[in-house]
Amino acid sequence: MKAIEIKKGVYWVGAVDWAVRDFHGYETPGGTTYNNYLIMDDEITLLDTVKHSFVDICIKNIKSVVDPSRIKNIVINHIENDHASGLSAIMELTPEAVIYITEKGKKGLARFNDISKWNIKIVKSGDTLSIGKRTLLFLETPMLHWPDSMMTYIREDKILVSQDAFGQHLASSVRFDDEFVKCESMTQLEDSVVDYYANILMPFGALIKSKIAEIRKLGLEIDVIAPDHGIIWRTTPAKVLQTYLDMAGGKANLSVSIIYDTMWHSTEHMTLPITQGVRDEGVDCKVIKLRATPMSVAIKEFWKSRGALIGTPTLNNIMYPSVAHFLTHLRGLRPKNRMVGAFGSYGWGGGAVKEAYEEFKRMGLEIYEPGMQIVFQPSMEDEEKCYEFGRDFARKVKEYHTKF
Ligand code: FEO
């Protein structure tokens, strides 16, 4: 690998992780990248590092441009391990470099590293750093993705280094949006943006809206958005900003996701007439079996649709474990602006559907009641009820969707 110039004198020096499939519990079927950037100016400056296991690649990339010992400044936009655990190896090569980081970032950095010999300067929103012909402007973005997070704007190049925001978990041999669209597709790129947002940034919609408003108020012209994961936006930076604003504002498709698991195929059997009912109401529908689908994909599909029906058999009077796992995961992501209902089969006591509704209430979602339960296998009569259940749910989702 070698560095890739993204604008004159500004280089991508990161690493592509084709193989990662479990990113701290988040499935990444498409791998990811750890992006970081090198600016060749009077004071050579590195923006972020990479995951420690990829730091040798990063160092080789830097060496393809300059001896790393000449790096004068290192900006750490985010201390999570995928971006900052390579820092100690870089500091060994340039021990006099000055590290620029937020106050919370410095505290966190000290928990992961011995920082006693490092020259660290705290920065906050609005602070600038002149590195020669260029000026860096720092923008704190707490909770996007951690409390320490910030972005760095390279004023003269109009590049926003956005750290986790606007990224995608997507390994690719190309670095830029136009290149990716040429060799893959815009649909795949957009899907990766939604997947990333749903699984990582869903809880922070309000913060995202206010941060984008702040960027707009500052009147920053943006030619390039360079995130720390995935593809760099040089053709359509405004589009990814708008996509984030839309998602943060509750935008969803007028569609229903049916997310379920099953023991002896009874709950699965229920999905067939329910799906037909939803479709006959003119609403798109996707069916996802949890044990056959990565969690991150189920979360993404939930997020894409205005409505979701959760199917769970009763096991020992409670929800089926994979469904409980999904709903617990979903609750942590604090979803909003979605309508939900539940269905499932039971043998004697029941309990799973009731428990699913308790979980919906904890999440504060728009609830469709009552849920639908059947005993053992669905009869012909049950199938008819399932059809009507799906149809009525789709009707209510259509009404609810008009509020957005
Ligand atoms: Fe890509 Fe929050 O780390």
Boltz pocket constraint, residues with backbone or C-beta under 6 A from the ligand:
constraints:
  - pocket:
      binder: B
      contacts: [[A, 78], [A, 80], [A, 81], [A, 82], [A, 83], [A, 145], [A, 146], [A, 164], [A, 228], [A, 229]]
      max_distance: 6.0
